[in-house]
Amino acid sequence: MSQDTLVLVGQEGTHDGATLATHATRIERRGAVDRARAVTYAEEPGRELRETFRTVADGVVYVLPASLAHSRETTDVLPRTFPAFEGTVRYCEPIGRSPAITRLVTERATELVPAGPDATLVLVGQGSSSQPYNRQMTEYHASRIAAETYYAAVEPSYLLQNPAVECVRYAVETERSVAVPLFLTANETTDRRVPAKLELDRGGVAYADPLGEHSLVTDAIEGEITRQRALANAEDARPTSFEDALVSGAKTVATDGEGPV
C-alpha cells in the first residue's frame, strides 16, 4: 500500500536537526501525511542521502526544503536527489511566505518591543548577490507587518546585500527597536554573526530568537502540504509551477557527479 511521506531536508550547520525532527514528528502526529522524516546533509545531498531516500515508501513524497526562501541549494543542489525516490515527488515551495510565518515574526517582535510610534522592527534576512528569492520573502513580510501593526517602521536588512544589517543601528530613527532574524533554526549565523553586526553588546536593540520549534512553523509546513495536495488534484487545469519545473529537470539528470543515482 502506498503512503504519503513528508521529507523535510536541511543542511548541517544551517539547520538544527533536532528542530526539524520536532516539526516532522508533529506533522505525522497530526495525520497530514502517513509518515514524516527530517534529514540533513553536509555538502552533497545526492551522495549523502541517496540510500535514505531509496527507503522511502512509494506513493507521493512531499519534499520540503528547510528554508524560508529558495536559494542555490534548493534550486540547483537538492533537486539532484529526486531520482532516488521511488514515489511521485511533489517539491514544496519554501514556507517563508506563509501567513503563519508572518504571524510568528510579529509575535517574536512584539514580545520584546511592542509596536508603537516610537518603535522600529528590523527584519534580518540572508540575502543573496545573485538570486532574488530571500529578498522577496523579507520584503513580503516587511510590507505585511507594516500594514498590520503600528510600528513606526519595518525595515528589511541583509547579510549578503544592501541594506546591510550592520548599518541598521545607524538608520533606525526611533527610541526603541527590535531585530528578528528570518532563519528557520538557530545556527552560527543567528547566534554570532548577526549579533556581532548589530553590535548588540552596545545595547539599544532587542534581538529575537529565530523561528525554531514554534508550532506556527509546523502550521506553515502543514499548509504547504495541503496546498500541494490541492494543486495535484487540479493538475490538468493549473500551469506548471517553478517547483514542478525543478522536479522535471531533475528527472533528466542521471548522475550527481559520482555515478548513477
VMD Tcl script that draws the C-alpha trace (Angstrom):
set ca {
  {0.00 0.00 0.00}
  {1.45 3.36 -1.00}
  {1.94 6.10 1.56}
  {2.18 9.87 1.56}
  {5.52 10.91 3.04}
  {6.98 14.26 4.04}
  {10.75 14.59 3.74}
  {11.98 17.79 5.41}
  {15.52 18.43 4.18}
  {18.05 20.72 5.83}
  {21.77 21.39 5.67}
  {24.10 20.73 8.57}
  {25.44 23.92 10.12}
  {22.46 25.87 8.81}
  {19.53 23.84 10.12}
  {19.34 22.18 13.52}
  {18.36 18.55 13.00}
  {16.51 18.25 16.32}
  {14.32 21.24 15.47}
  {13.45 19.78 12.07}
  {12.67 16.43 13.68}
  {10.24 18.14 16.05}
  {8.29 19.55 13.13}
  {8.33 16.22 11.28}
  {7.01 14.41 14.35}
  {4.19 16.93 14.77}
  {3.22 16.67 11.10}
  {2.99 12.88 11.35}
  {1.00 13.02 14.60}
  {-1.45 15.46 13.04}
  {-2.11 12.98 10.26}
  {-1.13 15.40 7.49}
  {0.88 12.54 5.93}
  {1.34 8.87 6.71}
  {4.99 9.34 7.55}
  {7.33 12.30 8.05}
  {11.12 12.39 8.12}
  {13.67 15.10 8.83}
  {17.10 14.67 7.24}
  {20.20 16.82 6.92}
  {23.25 16.70 4.70}
  {26.71 18.25 4.94}
  {27.71 19.03 1.37}
  {26.25 16.78 -1.34}
  {22.71 15.52 -0.76}
  {22.72 13.35 -3.87}
  {25.53 11.26 -2.39}
  {24.78 11.53 1.33}
  {21.02 10.98 1.23}
  {20.68 8.61 -1.72}
  {20.27 5.40 0.27}
  {17.99 7.06 2.83}
  {15.70 8.32 0.10}
  {15.55 4.89 -1.51}
  {13.96 3.54 1.69}
  {11.04 5.98 1.46}
  {7.85 4.11 0.56}
  {6.45 4.59 -2.89}
  {3.49 6.90 -3.16}
  {3.56 10.68 -3.00}
  {6.70 12.19 -1.47}
  {6.44 15.81 -0.37}
  {9.99 17.16 -0.36}
  {10.15 20.40 1.59}
  {13.41 22.35 1.91}
  {14.02 23.55 5.45}
  {14.33 27.17 4.43}
  {12.16 30.23 4.17}
  {13.08 31.06 0.57}
  {14.69 29.42 -2.40}
  {18.47 29.54 -2.74}
  {21.10 27.83 -4.83}
  {20.81 24.83 -2.50}
  {17.09 24.44 -3.16}
  {17.09 25.24 -6.88}
  {20.32 23.58 -8.05}
  {21.60 21.13 -5.41}
  {18.64 19.49 -3.69}
  {16.73 18.56 -6.89}
  {19.61 16.24 -7.82}
  {18.32 13.86 -5.14}
  {14.86 13.45 -6.66}
  {15.64 10.48 -8.95}
  {16.44 8.43 -5.82}
  {12.79 8.44 -4.77}
  {10.58 5.59 -5.97}
  {7.39 7.58 -5.48}
  {5.94 10.69 -7.09}
  {7.85 13.75 -5.91}
  {5.92 16.88 -5.04}
  {8.53 19.56 -4.46}
  {7.16 22.03 -1.95}
  {7.71 25.76 -2.02}
  {9.71 27.08 0.96}
  {7.35 28.18 3.71}
  {8.62 31.75 4.07}
  {5.53 33.41 2.58}
  {3.06 31.56 4.78}
  {0.74 33.81 6.82}
  {1.71 31.66 9.81}
  {5.30 32.86 9.44}
  {4.20 36.50 9.29}
  {2.23 35.93 12.46}
  {5.19 34.31 14.20}
  {7.64 37.04 13.17}
  {5.23 39.66 14.51}
  {4.84 37.69 17.72}
  {8.59 37.37 18.19}
  {8.99 41.13 17.75}
  {6.12 42.35 19.92}
  {7.11 40.08 22.81}
  {10.28 42.16 23.14}
  {9.30 45.59 21.80}
  {5.57 46.26 21.45}
  {4.55 48.16 18.34}
  {4.15 51.90 18.62}
  {5.14 55.22 17.01}
  {8.46 55.14 18.87}
  {9.44 51.61 17.79}
  {11.09 50.07 14.71}
  {11.06 46.43 13.65}
  {14.12 45.25 11.73}
  {13.93 42.05 9.70}
  {17.28 40.34 9.13}
  {17.44 38.08 6.07}
  {20.27 36.18 4.45}
  {20.02 37.94 1.12}
  {21.95 37.00 -2.00}
  {24.10 38.74 -4.59}
  {22.70 36.57 -7.39}
  {19.16 35.40 -6.54}
  {16.10 37.47 -5.58}
  {14.17 34.94 -3.51}
  {15.32 35.77 0.02}
  {14.94 39.48 -0.57}
  {11.45 38.99 -1.97}
  {10.45 36.95 1.07}
  {11.86 39.51 3.51}
  {10.17 42.42 1.75}
  {6.91 40.46 1.71}
  {6.93 40.22 5.49}
  {8.03 43.82 5.90}
  {5.10 45.02 3.81}
  {2.53 42.84 5.57}
  {3.74 43.66 9.08}
  {3.89 47.39 8.30}
  {0.26 47.23 7.15}
  {-0.94 45.17 10.11}
  {0.89 46.76 13.06}
  {1.70 50.19 14.48}
  {5.48 50.09 14.23}
  {6.86 53.42 13.06}
  {8.91 51.49 10.50}
  {9.54 47.92 9.42}
  {12.97 47.76 7.84}
  {14.43 44.83 5.84}
  {18.18 44.20 6.14}
  {20.52 41.51 4.86}
  {23.79 39.74 5.49}
  {24.80 39.50 1.83}
  {23.31 42.58 0.17}
  {22.13 46.09 0.89}
  {20.63 47.42 3.04}
  {23.26 45.70 5.16}
  {22.42 44.56 8.66}
  {25.50 46.30 10.08}
  {24.03 49.65 9.02}
  {20.74 49.13 10.87}
  {21.80 50.74 14.12}
  {22.62 53.97 12.33}
  {19.48 54.01 10.17}
  {16.86 53.48 12.89}
  {15.27 56.77 13.93}
  {13.08 55.63 16.82}
  {13.85 55.26 20.52}
  {13.07 51.56 20.57}
  {13.94 48.84 18.07}
  {13.84 45.07 17.75}
  {15.54 42.82 15.20}
  {14.06 39.48 14.15}
  {16.30 37.01 12.26}
  {14.41 35.40 9.37}
  {16.00 31.99 9.83}
  {14.19 28.72 10.47}
  {16.54 27.39 13.16}
  {19.30 28.71 15.37}
  {22.80 28.42 13.93}
  {26.16 30.17 13.91}
  {24.69 32.99 11.84}
  {21.83 33.75 14.22}
  {23.92 33.18 17.36}
  {27.10 35.02 16.39}
  {27.21 36.75 13.02}
  {24.01 38.75 13.24}
  {24.50 39.83 16.89}
  {28.04 40.98 16.04}
  {26.84 43.00 13.05}
  {24.05 44.55 15.11}
  {26.56 45.34 17.88}
  {24.12 44.03 20.44}
  {26.69 44.45 23.21}
  {26.17 48.22 22.91}
  {22.54 47.85 23.94}
  {19.57 49.68 22.48}
  {18.48 46.94 20.07}
  {16.43 43.97 21.24}
  {17.10 40.71 19.43}
  {14.51 37.97 18.94}
  {15.00 34.24 18.60}
  {14.81 32.56 15.17}
  {11.58 30.74 14.35}
  {12.71 27.41 15.81}
  {10.28 24.79 17.12}
  {7.25 27.06 17.32}
  {4.00 25.37 16.32}
  {3.26 28.12 13.78}
  {6.19 26.81 11.74}
  {4.57 23.38 11.83}
  {1.32 25.03 10.71}
  {3.15 26.56 7.75}
  {4.59 23.17 6.77}
  {1.19 21.52 7.03}
  {-0.34 24.33 4.99}
  {2.15 23.79 2.18}
  {1.43 20.05 2.10}
  {-2.29 20.83 1.89}
  {-1.64 23.31 -0.92}
  {0.42 20.82 -2.89}
  {-2.26 18.16 -2.48}
  {-4.93 20.55 -3.77}
  {-2.75 21.58 -6.71}
  {-2.19 17.93 -7.61}
  {-5.93 17.33 -7.66}
  {-6.31 20.23 -10.11}
  {-3.16 19.37 -12.05}
  {-4.75 19.34 -15.51}
  {-6.07 22.85 -15.06}
  {-3.09 24.57 -13.45}
  {0.08 25.97 -15.00}
  {3.42 24.37 -14.25}
  {4.96 25.88 -11.12}
  {8.59 26.76 -10.54}
  {8.95 23.72 -8.27}
  {7.32 21.46 -10.89}
  {9.95 22.59 -13.38}
  {12.71 21.72 -10.89}
  {11.28 18.21 -10.48}
  {11.04 17.75 -14.25}
  {14.59 18.95 -14.68}
  {15.84 16.55 -12.03}
  {14.35 13.60 -13.92}
  {16.66 14.32 -16.84}
  {19.79 14.16 -14.66}
  {21.04 10.61 -14.06}
  {24.18 11.40 -12.05}
  {25.30 13.62 -9.23}
  {28.91 13.73 -10.35}
  {29.82 10.46 -8.64}
  {27.99 7.87 -10.68}
  {24.46 6.75 -11.38}
  {21.68 7.66 -8.99}
}
mol new
graphics top color blue
foreach p $ca { graphics top sphere $p radius 0.5 }
foreach p [lrange $ca 0 end-1] q [lrange $ca 1 end] { graphics top cylinder $p $q radius 0.2 }
display resetview
